[in-house]
């Protein structure tokens, strides 16, 4: 689903969408730019099962 910037703002005001932390500068005409943290995770298996809890490995990106 693609939402316009107005629809995104309305959904935030209604509590339908939560963006934390929120930055107005990251809101585009039909998107919100997200930024990665230094904490990431990757799936351990190359084949994923949508019905199962797929195991992940957590790691931190160094500077």
PDB file of N, H, CA, C and O in Angstrom:
ATOM      1  N   UNK A   1       0.841  -1.163   0.000  1.00  0.00           N
ATOM      2  CA  UNK A   1       0.000   0.000   0.000  1.00  0.00           C
ATOM      3  C   UNK A   1       0.893   1.235   0.000  1.00  0.00           C
ATOM      4  O   UNK A   1       1.854   1.315   0.765  1.00  0.00           O
ATOM      5  N   UNK A   2       0.574   2.187  -0.854  1.00  0.00           N
ATOM      6  H   UNK A   2      -0.207   2.122  -1.475  1.00  0.00           H
ATOM      7  CA  UNK A   2       1.305   3.446  -0.908  1.00  0.00           C
ATOM      8  C   UNK A   2       0.425   4.530  -0.310  1.00  0.00           C
ATOM      9  O   UNK A   2      -0.728   4.694  -0.707  1.00  0.00           O
ATOM     10  N   UNK A   3       0.974   5.269   0.646  1.00  0.00           N
ATOM     11  H   UNK A   3       1.911   5.135   0.969  1.00  0.00           H
ATOM     12  CA  UNK A   3       0.250   6.363   1.284  1.00  0.00           C
ATOM     13  C   UNK A   3       0.901   7.688   0.922  1.00  0.00           C
ATOM     14  O   UNK A   3       2.126   7.782   0.834  1.00  0.00           O
ATOM     15  N   UNK A   4       0.083   8.706   0.712  1.00  0.00           N
ATOM     16  H   UNK A   4      -0.912   8.630   0.783  1.00  0.00           H
ATOM     17  CA  UNK A   4       0.616  10.046   0.481  1.00  0.00           C
ATOM     18  C   UNK A   4       1.141  10.603   1.804  1.00  0.00           C
ATOM     19  O   UNK A   4       0.867  10.056   2.872  1.00  0.00           O
ATOM     20  N   UNK A   5       1.896  11.698   1.719  1.00  0.00           N
ATOM     21  H   UNK A   5       2.119  12.143   0.852  1.00  0.00           H
ATOM     22  CA  UNK A   5       2.399  12.308   2.950  1.00  0.00           C
ATOM     23  C   UNK A   5       1.252  12.739   3.857  1.00  0.00           C
ATOM     24  O   UNK A   5       1.350  12.614   5.078  1.00  0.00           O
ATOM     25  N   UNK A   6       0.173  13.240   3.277  1.00  0.00           N
ATOM     26  H   UNK A   6       0.094  13.341   2.286  1.00  0.00           H
ATOM     27  CA  UNK A   6      -0.994  13.633   4.078  1.00  0.00           C
ATOM     28  C   UNK A   6      -1.617  12.424   4.771  1.00  0.00           C
ATOM     29  O   UNK A   6      -1.989  12.495   5.942  1.00  0.00           O
ATOM     30  N   UNK A   7      -1.730  11.311   4.039  1.00  0.00           N
ATOM     31  H   UNK A   7      -1.428  11.253   3.087  1.00  0.00           H
ATOM     32  CA  UNK A   7      -2.305  10.093   4.625  1.00  0.00           C
ATOM     33  C   UNK A   7      -1.409   9.553   5.734  1.00  0.00           C
ATOM     34  O   UNK A   7      -1.903   9.063   6.749  1.00  0.00           O
ATOM     35  N   UNK A   8      -0.103   9.641   5.546  1.00  0.00           N
ATOM     36  H   UNK A   8       0.298  10.040   4.721  1.00  0.00           H
ATOM     37  CA  UNK A   8       0.829   9.194   6.586  1.00  0.00           C
ATOM     38  C   UNK A   8       0.652  10.048   7.840  1.00  0.00           C
ATOM     39  O   UNK A   8       0.570   9.515   8.947  1.00  0.00           O
ATOM     40  N   UNK A   9       0.593  11.369   7.673  1.00  0.00           N
ATOM     41  H   UNK A   9       0.660  11.802   6.774  1.00  0.00           H
ATOM     42  CA  UNK A   9       0.412  12.270   8.817  1.00  0.00           C
ATOM     43  C   UNK A   9      -0.918  12.022   9.522  1.00  0.00           C
ATOM     44  O   UNK A   9      -0.973  12.019  10.752  1.00  0.00           O
ATOM     45  N   UNK A  10      -1.993  11.812   8.756  1.00  0.00           N
ATOM     46  H   UNK A  10      -1.949  11.815   7.757  1.00  0.00           H
ATOM     47  CA  UNK A  10      -3.303  11.531   9.351  1.00  0.00           C
ATOM     48  C   UNK A  10      -3.266  10.224  10.135  1.00  0.00           C
ATOM     49  O   UNK A  10      -3.825  10.134  11.228  1.00  0.00           O
ATOM     50  N   UNK A  11      -2.606   9.211   9.575  1.00  0.00           N
ATOM     51  H   UNK A  11      -2.152   9.283   8.687  1.00  0.00           H
ATOM     52  CA  UNK A  11      -2.511   7.914  10.250  1.00  0.00           C
ATOM     53  C   UNK A  11      -1.686   8.009  11.526  1.00  0.00           C
ATOM     54  O   UNK A  11      -1.977   7.322  12.505  1.00  0.00           O
ATOM     55  N   UNK A  12      -0.663   8.854  11.523  1.00  0.00           N
ATOM     56  H   UNK A  12      -0.427   9.412  10.727  1.00  0.00           H
ATOM     57  CA  UNK A  12       0.130   9.076  12.736  1.00  0.00           C
ATOM     58  C   UNK A  12      -0.737   9.747  13.796  1.00  0.00           C
ATOM     59  O   UNK A  12      -0.719   9.347  14.960  1.00  0.00           O
ATOM     60  N   UNK A  13      -1.499  10.773  13.393  1.00  0.00           N
ATOM     61  H   UNK A  13      -1.513  11.098  12.448  1.00  0.00           H
ATOM     62  CA  UNK A  13      -2.371  11.485  14.337  1.00  0.00           C
ATOM     63  C   UNK A  13      -3.437  10.568  14.932  1.00  0.00           C
ATOM     64  O   UNK A  13      -3.795  10.715  16.101  1.00  0.00           O
ATOM     65  N   UNK A  14      -3.951   9.620  14.138  1.00  0.00           N
ATOM     66  H   UNK A  14      -3.660   9.500  13.189  1.00  0.00           H
ATOM     67  CA  UNK A  14      -4.979   8.679  14.605  1.00  0.00           C
ATOM     68  C   UNK A  14      -4.383   7.542  15.435  1.00  0.00           C
ATOM     69  O   UNK A  14      -5.115   6.786  16.073  1.00  0.00           O
ATOM     70  N   UNK A  15      -3.054   7.423  15.426  1.00  0.00           N
ATOM     71  H   UNK A  15      -2.459   8.037  14.907  1.00  0.00           H
ATOM     72  CA  UNK A  15      -2.409   6.337  16.150  1.00  0.00           C
ATOM     73  C   UNK A  15      -2.362   5.039  15.364  1.00  0.00           C
ATOM     74  O   UNK A  15      -2.037   3.989  15.919  1.00  0.00           O
ATOM     75  N   UNK A  16      -2.684   5.099  14.077  1.00  0.00           N
ATOM     76  H   UNK A  16      -2.948   5.952  13.626  1.00  0.00           H
ATOM     77  CA  UNK A  16      -2.660   3.904  13.228  1.00  0.00           C
ATOM     78  C   UNK A  16      -1.239   3.541  12.811  1.00  0.00           C
ATOM     79  O   UNK A  16      -0.938   2.380  12.535  1.00  0.00           O
ATOM     80  N   UNK A  17      -0.374   4.545  12.768  1.00  0.00           N
ATOM     81  H   UNK A  17      -0.619   5.489  12.992  1.00  0.00           H
ATOM     82  CA  UNK A  17       1.036   4.355  12.434  1.00  0.00           C
ATOM     83  C   UNK A  17       1.858   4.991  13.549  1.00  0.00           C
ATOM     84  O   UNK A  17       1.569   6.105  13.985  1.00  0.00           O
ATOM     85  N   UNK A  18       2.885   4.277  14.007  1.00  0.00           N
ATOM     86  H   UNK A  18       3.120   3.372  13.653  1.00  0.00           H
ATOM     87  CA  UNK A  18       3.797   4.825  15.015  1.00  0.00           C
ATOM     88  C   UNK A  18       5.195   4.838  14.412  1.00  0.00           C
ATOM     89  O   UNK A  18       5.702   3.804  13.978  1.00  0.00           O
ATOM     90  N   UNK A  19       5.807   6.004  14.389  1.00  0.00           N
ATOM     91  H   UNK A  19       5.394   6.844  14.741  1.00  0.00           H
ATOM     92  CA  UNK A  19       7.185   6.146  13.919  1.00  0.00           C
ATOM     93  C   UNK A  19       7.962   6.791  15.056  1.00  0.00           C
ATOM     94  O   UNK A  19       7.697   7.933  15.433  1.00  0.00           O
ATOM     95  N   UNK A  20       8.926   6.051  15.599  1.00  0.00           N
ATOM     96  H   UNK A  20       9.142   5.124  15.293  1.00  0.00           H
ATOM     97  CA  UNK A  20       9.684   6.553  16.739  1.00  0.00           C
ATOM     98  C   UNK A  20      11.151   6.195  16.579  1.00  0.00           C
ATOM     99  O   UNK A  20      11.470   5.006  16.557  1.00  0.00           O
ATOM    100  N   UNK A  21      12.036   7.124  16.470  1.00  0.00           N
ATOM    101  H   UNK A  21      11.777   8.090  16.488  1.00  0.00           H
ATOM    102  CA  UNK A  21      11.804   8.557  16.525  1.00  0.00           C
ATOM    103  C   UNK A  21      11.275   9.069  15.185  1.00  0.00           C
ATOM    104  O   UNK A  21      11.602   8.522  14.131  1.00  0.00           O
ATOM    105  N   UNK A  22      10.460  10.117  15.232  1.00  0.00           N
ATOM    106  H   UNK A  22      10.194  10.562  16.087  1.00  0.00           H
ATOM    107  CA  UNK A  22       9.864  10.716  14.042  1.00  0.00           C
ATOM    108  C   UNK A  22      10.608  11.991  13.686  1.00  0.00           C
ATOM    109  O   UNK A  22      10.939  12.791  14.561  1.00  0.00           O
ATOM    110  N   UNK A  23      10.869  12.176  12.401  1.00  0.00           N
ATOM    111  H   UNK A  23      10.601  11.526  11.690  1.00  0.00           H
ATOM    112  CA  UNK A  23      11.516  13.386  11.911  1.00  0.00           C
ATOM    113  C   UNK A  23      10.758  13.858  10.677  1.00  0.00           C
ATOM    114  O   UNK A  23      10.647  13.119   9.699  1.00  0.00           O
ATOM    115  N   UNK A  24      10.242  15.068  10.715  1.00  0.00           N
ATOM    116  H   UNK A  24      10.332  15.668  11.510  1.00  0.00           H
ATOM    117  CA  UNK A  24       9.465  15.613   9.587  1.00  0.00           C
ATOM    118  C   UNK A  24      10.303  15.629   8.313  1.00  0.00           C
ATOM    119  O   UNK A  24       9.755  15.480   7.220  1.00  0.00           O
ATOM    120  N   UNK A  25      11.609  15.805   8.427  1.00  0.00           N
ATOM    121  H   UNK A  25      12.053  15.926   9.315  1.00  0.00           H
ATOM    122  CA  UNK A  25      12.496  15.843   7.262  1.00  0.00           C
ATOM    123  C   UNK A  25      12.543  14.504   6.532  1.00  0.00           C
ATOM    124  O   UNK A  25      12.893  14.460   5.353  1.00  0.00           O
ATOM    125  N   UNK A  26      12.198  13.418   7.209  1.00  0.00           N
ATOM    126  H   UNK A  26      11.914  13.453   8.167  1.00  0.00           H
ATOM    127  CA  UNK A  26      12.233  12.088   6.594  1.00  0.00           C
ATOM    128  C   UNK A  26      10.950  11.739   5.854  1.00  0.00           C
ATOM    129  O   UNK A  26      10.877  10.701   5.197  1.00  0.00           O
ATOM    130  N   UNK A  27       9.928  12.605   5.953  1.00  0.00           N
ATOM    131  H   UNK A  27       9.988  13.449   6.487  1.00  0.00           H
ATOM    132  CA  UNK A  27       8.654  12.353   5.285  1.00  0.00           C
ATOM    133  C   UNK A  27       8.720  12.855   3.853  1.00  0.00           C
ATOM    134  O   UNK A  27       8.957  14.038   3.608  1.00  0.00           O
ATOM    135  N   UNK A  28       8.506  11.928   2.893  1.00  0.00           N
ATOM    136  H   UNK A  28       8.313  10.967   3.093  1.00  0.00           H
ATOM    137  CA  UNK A  28       8.482  12.286   1.479  1.00  0.00           C
ATOM    138  C   UNK A  28       7.054  12.422   0.993  1.00  0.00           C
ATOM    139  O   UNK A  28       6.119  12.350   1.791  1.00  0.00           O
ATOM    140  N   UNK A  29       6.871  12.617  -0.310  1.00  0.00           N
ATOM    141  H   UNK A  29       7.630  12.675  -0.958  1.00  0.00           H
ATOM    142  CA  UNK A  29       5.523  12.790  -0.855  1.00  0.00           C
ATOM    143  C   UNK A  29       4.673  11.535  -0.734  1.00  0.00           C
ATOM    144  O   UNK A  29       3.453  11.634  -0.602  1.00  0.00           O
ATOM    145  N   UNK A  30       5.275  10.376  -0.775  1.00  0.00           N
ATOM    146  H   UNK A  30       6.266  10.295  -0.882  1.00  0.00           H
ATOM    147  CA  UNK A  30       4.526   9.123  -0.584  1.00  0.00           C
ATOM    148  C   UNK A  30       5.380   8.063   0.102  1.00  0.00           C
ATOM    149  O   UNK A  30       5.270   6.873  -0.195  1.00  0.00           O
ATOM    150  N   UNK A  31       6.238   8.510   1.027  1.00  0.00           N
ATOM    151  H   UNK A  31       6.328   9.476   1.269  1.00  0.00           H
ATOM    152  CA  UNK A  31       7.112   7.564   1.719  1.00  0.00           C
ATOM    153  C   UNK A  31       7.667   8.199   2.991  1.00  0.00           C
ATOM    154  O   UNK A  31       7.542   9.402   3.217  1.00  0.00           O
ATOM    155  N   UNK A  32       8.277   7.356   3.805  1.00  0.00           N
ATOM    156  H   UNK A  32       8.378   6.379   3.620  1.00  0.00           H
ATOM    157  CA  UNK A  32       9.021   7.826   4.972  1.00  0.00           C
ATOM    158  C   UNK A  32      10.387   7.158   4.922  1.00  0.00           C
ATOM    159  O   UNK A  32      10.478   5.931   4.880  1.00  0.00           O
ATOM    160  N   UNK A  33      11.440   7.949   4.927  1.00  0.00           N
ATOM    161  H   UNK A  33      11.367   8.946   4.961  1.00  0.00           H
ATOM    162  CA  UNK A  33      12.799   7.417   4.873  1.00  0.00           C
ATOM    163  C   UNK A  33      13.183   6.846   6.229  1.00  0.00           C
ATOM    164  O   UNK A  33      13.112   7.535   7.247  1.00  0.00           O
ATOM    165  N   UNK A  34      13.584   5.597   6.234  1.00  0.00           N
ATOM    166  H   UNK A  34      13.642   5.037   5.407  1.00  0.00           H
ATOM    167  CA  UNK A  34      14.032   4.965   7.473  1.00  0.00           C
ATOM    168  C   UNK A  34      15.546   4.822   7.437  1.00  0.00           C
ATOM    169  O   UNK A  34      16.153   4.787   6.366  1.00  0.00           O
ATOM    170  N   UNK A  35      16.143   4.740   8.606  1.00  0.00           N
ATOM    171  H   UNK A  35      15.650   4.769   9.476  1.00  0.00           H
ATOM    172  CA  UNK A  35      17.593   4.642   8.723  1.00  0.00           C
ATOM    173  C   UNK A  35      17.927   3.444   9.598  1.00  0.00           C
ATOM    174  O   UNK A  35      17.245   3.168  10.585  1.00  0.00           O
ATOM    175  N   UNK A  36      18.973   2.746   9.226  1.00  0.00           N
ATOM    176  H   UNK A  36      19.528   2.971   8.425  1.00  0.00           H
ATOM    177  CA  UNK A  36      19.386   1.570   9.978  1.00  0.00           C
ATOM    178  C   UNK A  36      20.088   1.959  11.267  1.00  0.00           C
ATOM    179  O   UNK A  36      20.717   3.012  11.370  1.00  0.00           O
ATOM    180  N   UNK A  37      19.964   1.098  12.217  1.00  0.00           N
ATOM    181  H   UNK A  37      19.454   0.243  12.133  1.00  0.00           H
ATOM    182  CA  UNK A  37      20.669   1.227  13.484  1.00  0.00           C
ATOM    183  C   UNK A  37      21.990   0.475  13.357  1.00  0.00           C
ATOM    184  O   UNK A  37      22.242  -0.170  12.339  1.00  0.00           O
ATOM    185  N   UNK A  38      22.822   0.554  14.368  1.00  0.00           N
ATOM    186  H   UNK A  38      22.618   1.078  15.195  1.00  0.00           H
ATOM    187  CA  UNK A  38      24.041  -0.257  14.347  1.00  0.00           C
ATOM    188  C   UNK A  38      23.750  -1.696  14.754  1.00  0.00           C
ATOM    189  O   UNK A  38      24.625  -2.556  14.657  1.00  0.00           O
ATOM    190  N   UNK A  39      22.516  -1.969  15.213  1.00  0.00           N
ATOM    191  H   UNK A  39      21.805  -1.271  15.293  1.00  0.00           H
ATOM    192  CA  UNK A  39      22.106  -3.315  15.599  1.00  0.00           C
ATOM    193  C   UNK A  39      21.269  -3.920  14.475  1.00  0.00           C
ATOM    194  O   UNK A  39      20.235  -3.369  14.097  1.00  0.00           O
ATOM    195  N   UNK A  40      21.720  -5.050  13.947  1.00  0.00           N
ATOM    196  H   UNK A  40      22.560  -5.498  14.255  1.00  0.00           H
ATOM    197  CA  UNK A  40      21.027  -5.717  12.847  1.00  0.00           C
ATOM    198  C   UNK A  40      20.862  -7.201  13.152  1.00  0.00           C
ATOM    199  O   UNK A  40      21.428  -7.721  14.113  1.00  0.00           O
ATOM    200  N   UNK A  41      20.077  -7.865  12.317  1.00  0.00           N
ATOM    201  H   UNK A  41      19.617  -7.442  11.536  1.00  0.00           H
ATOM    202  CA  UNK A  41      19.899  -9.313  12.437  1.00  0.00           C
ATOM    203  C   UNK A  41      19.798  -9.900  11.038  1.00  0.00           C
ATOM    204  O   UNK A  41      19.327  -9.246  10.108  1.00  0.00           O
ATOM    205  N   UNK A  42      20.241 -11.128  10.905  1.00  0.00           N
ATOM    206  H   UNK A  42      20.624 -11.660  11.661  1.00  0.00           H
ATOM    207  CA  UNK A  42      20.146 -11.826   9.627  1.00  0.00           C
ATOM    208  C   UNK A  42      19.615 -13.228   9.881  1.00  0.00           C
ATOM    209  O   UNK A  42      19.898 -13.828  10.919  1.00  0.00           O
ATOM    210  N   UNK A  43      18.848 -13.747   8.935  1.00  0.00           N
ATOM    211  H   UNK A  43      18.618 -13.260   8.092  1.00  0.00           H
ATOM    212  CA  UNK A  43      18.325 -15.108   9.072  1.00  0.00           C
ATOM    213  C   UNK A  43      19.459 -16.117   8.932  1.00  0.00           C
ATOM    214  O   UNK A  43      20.370 -15.925   8.127  1.00  0.00           O
ATOM    215  N   UNK A  44      19.404 -17.191   9.716  1.00  0.00           N
ATOM    216  H   UNK A  44      18.664 -17.348  10.370  1.00  0.00           H
ATOM    217  CA  UNK A  44      20.448 -18.215   9.674  1.00  0.00           C
ATOM    218  C   UNK A  44      20.264 -19.170   8.504  1.00  0.00           C
ATOM    219  O   UNK A  44      21.240 -19.722   7.998  1.00  0.00           O
ATOM    220  N   UNK A  45      19.030 -19.368   8.072  1.00  0.00           N
ATOM    221  H   UNK A  45      18.237 -18.919   8.483  1.00  0.00           H
ATOM    222  CA  UNK A  45      18.756 -20.289   6.973  1.00  0.00           C
ATOM    223  C   UNK A  45      18.519 -19.512   5.683  1.00  0.00           C
ATOM    224  O   UNK A  45      17.970 -18.411   5.700  1.00  0.00           O
ATOM    225  N   UNK A  46      18.938 -20.099   4.566  1.00  0.00           N
ATOM    226  H   UNK A  46      19.383 -20.995   4.552  1.00  0.00           H
ATOM    227  CA  UNK A  46      18.675 -19.480   3.266  1.00  0.00           C
ATOM    228  C   UNK A  46      17.223 -19.673   2.851  1.00  0.00           C
ATOM    229  O   UNK A  46      16.696 -18.897   2.054  1.00  0.00           O
ATOM    230  N   UNK A  47      16.574 -20.707   3.388  1.00  0.00           N
ATOM    231  H   UNK A  47      17.003 -21.337   4.036  1.00  0.00           H
ATOM    232  CA  UNK A  47      15.170 -20.992   3.077  1.00  0.00           C
ATOM    233  C   UNK A  47      14.335 -20.615   4.292  1.00  0.00           C
ATOM    234  O   UNK A  47      14.577 -21.110   5.392  1.00  0.00           O
ATOM    235  N   UNK A  48      13.352 -19.737   4.096  1.00  0.00           N
ATOM    236  H   UNK A  48      13.156 -19.334   3.202  1.00  0.00           H
ATOM    237  CA  UNK A  48      12.513 -19.263   5.192  1.00  0.00           C
ATOM    238  C   UNK A  48      11.129 -19.879   5.101  1.00  0.00           C
ATOM    239  O   UNK A  48      10.588 -20.064   4.011  1.00  0.00           O
ATOM    240  N   UNK A  49      10.564 -20.194   6.257  1.00  0.00           N
ATOM    241  H   UNK A  49      11.004 -20.044   7.143  1.00  0.00           H
ATOM    242  CA  UNK A  49       9.224 -20.763   6.355  1.00  0.00           C
ATOM    243  C   UNK A  49       8.321 -19.721   7.004  1.00  0.00           C
ATOM    244  O   UNK A  49       8.519 -19.371   8.167  1.00  0.00           O
ATOM    245  N   UNK A  50       7.329 -19.222   6.266  1.00  0.00           N
ATOM    246  H   UNK A  50       7.168 -19.506   5.321  1.00  0.00           H
ATOM    247  CA  UNK A  50       6.442 -18.177   6.777  1.00  0.00           C
ATOM    248  C   UNK A  50       5.605 -18.648   7.959  1.00  0.00           C
ATOM    249  O   UNK A  50       5.098 -17.822   8.718  1.00  0.00           O
ATOM    250  N   UNK A  51       5.449 -19.962   8.132  1.00  0.00           N
ATOM    251  H   UNK A  51       5.861 -20.633   7.515  1.00  0.00           H
ATOM    252  CA  UNK A  51       4.651 -20.503   9.238  1.00  0.00           C
ATOM    253  C   UNK A  51       5.494 -20.800  10.476  1.00  0.00           C
ATOM    254  O   UNK A  51       4.953 -21.128  11.532  1.00  0.00           O
ATOM    255  N   UNK A  52       6.801 -20.686  10.352  1.00  0.00           N
ATOM    256  H   UNK A  52       7.241 -20.419   9.495  1.00  0.00           H
ATOM    257  CA  UNK A  52       7.698 -21.038  11.460  1.00  0.00           C
ATOM    258  C   UNK A  52       8.403 -19.797  11.996  1.00  0.00           C
ATOM    259  O   UNK A  52       8.450 -18.756  11.341  1.00  0.00           O
ATOM    260  N   UNK A  53       8.947 -19.932  13.194  1.00  0.00           N
ATOM    261  H   UNK A  53       8.909 -20.778  13.726  1.00  0.00           H
ATOM    262  CA  UNK A  53       9.789 -18.878  13.760  1.00  0.00           C
ATOM    263  C   UNK A  53      11.203 -19.130  13.244  1.00  0.00           C
ATOM    264  O   UNK A  53      11.902 -20.011  13.743  1.00  0.00           O
ATOM    265  N   UNK A  54      11.616 -18.362  12.256  1.00  0.00           N
ATOM    266  H   UNK A  54      11.048 -17.646  11.850  1.00  0.00           H
ATOM    267  CA  UNK A  54      12.926 -18.546  11.647  1.00  0.00           C
ATOM    268  C   UNK A  54      14.003 -17.949  12.545  1.00  0.00           C
ATOM    269  O   UNK A  54      13.879 -16.817  13.013  1.00  0.00           O
ATOM    270  N   UNK A  55      15.058 -18.720  12.780  1.00  0.00           N
ATOM    271  H   UNK A  55      15.159 -19.640  12.400  1.00  0.00           H
ATOM    272  CA  UNK A  55      16.129 -18.275  13.670  1.00  0.00           C
ATOM    273  C   UNK A  55      16.950 -17.171  13.009  1.00  0.00           C
ATOM    274  O   UNK A  55      17.214 -17.190  11.807  1.00  0.00           O
ATOM    275  N   UNK A  56      17.341 -16.207  13.846  1.00  0.00           N
ATOM    276  H   UNK A  56      17.126 -16.191  14.823  1.00  0.00           H
ATOM    277  CA  UNK A  56      18.150 -15.091  13.366  1.00  0.00           C
ATOM    278  C   UNK A  56      19.400 -14.947  14.215  1.00  0.00           C
ATOM    279  O   UNK A  56      19.449 -15.384  15.365  1.00  0.00           O
ATOM    280  N   UNK A  57      20.396 -14.331  13.627  1.00  0.00           N
ATOM    281  H   UNK A  57      20.356 -13.976  12.693  1.00  0.00           H
ATOM    282  CA  UNK A  57      21.632 -14.011  14.338  1.00  0.00           C
ATOM    283  C   UNK A  57      21.695 -12.490  14.455  1.00  0.00           C
ATOM    284  O   UNK A  57      21.588 -11.781  13.454  1.00  0.00           O
ATOM    285  N   UNK A  58      21.869 -11.993  15.674  1.00  0.00           N
ATOM    286  H   UNK A  58      21.956 -12.569  16.487  1.00  0.00           H
ATOM    287  CA  UNK A  58      21.960 -10.553  15.914  1.00  0.00           C
ATOM    288  C   UNK A  58      23.425 -10.146  15.923  1.00  0.00           C
ATOM    289  O   UNK A  58      24.278 -10.871  16.434  1.00  0.00           O
ATOM    290  N   UNK A  59      23.705  -8.987  15.356  1.00  0.00           N
ATOM    291  H   UNK A  59      23.011  -8.399  14.940  1.00  0.00           H
ATOM    292  CA  UNK A  59      25.071  -8.485  15.361  1.00  0.00           C
ATOM    293  C   UNK A  59      25.062  -6.966  15.342  1.00  0.00           C
ATOM    294  O   UNK A  59      24.026  -6.336  15.128  1.00  0.00           O
ATOM    295  N   UNK A  60      26.222  -6.398  15.568  1.00  0.00           N
ATOM    296  H   UNK A  60      27.063  -6.910  15.742  1.00  0.00           H
ATOM    297  CA  UNK A  60      26.368  -4.949  15.625  1.00  0.00           C
ATOM    298  C   UNK A  60      27.384  -4.511  14.588  1.00  0.00           C
ATOM    299  O   UNK A  60      28.437  -5.130  14.438  1.00  0.00           O
ATOM    300  N   UNK A  61      27.066  -3.444  13.874  1.00  0.00           N
ATOM    301  H   UNK A  61      26.211  -2.940  13.996  1.00  0.00           H
ATOM    302  CA  UNK A  61      27.975  -2.903  12.871  1.00  0.00           C
ATOM    303  C   UNK A  61      29.015  -2.051  13.588  1.00  0.00           C
ATOM    304  O   UNK A  61      28.672  -1.165  14.370  1.00  0.00           O
ATOM    305  N   UNK A  62      30.275  -2.322  13.318  1.00  0.00           N
ATOM    306  H   UNK A  62      30.554  -3.042  12.683  1.00  0.00           H
ATOM    307  CA  UNK A  62      31.343  -1.533  13.925  1.00  0.00           C
ATOM    308  C   UNK A  62      31.490  -0.192  13.221  1.00  0.00           C
ATOM    309  O   UNK A  62      30.953   0.014  12.133  1.00  0.00           O
ATOM    310  N   UNK A  63      32.214   0.705  13.846  1.00  0.00           N
ATOM    311  H   UNK A  63      32.650   0.538  14.731  1.00  0.00           H
ATOM    312  CA  UNK A  63      32.404   2.039  13.245  1.00  0.00           C
ATOM    313  C   UNK A  63      33.580   2.068  12.331  1.00  0.00           C
ATOM    314  O   UNK A  63      33.881   3.108  11.745  1.00  0.00           O
TER     315      UNK A  63
END
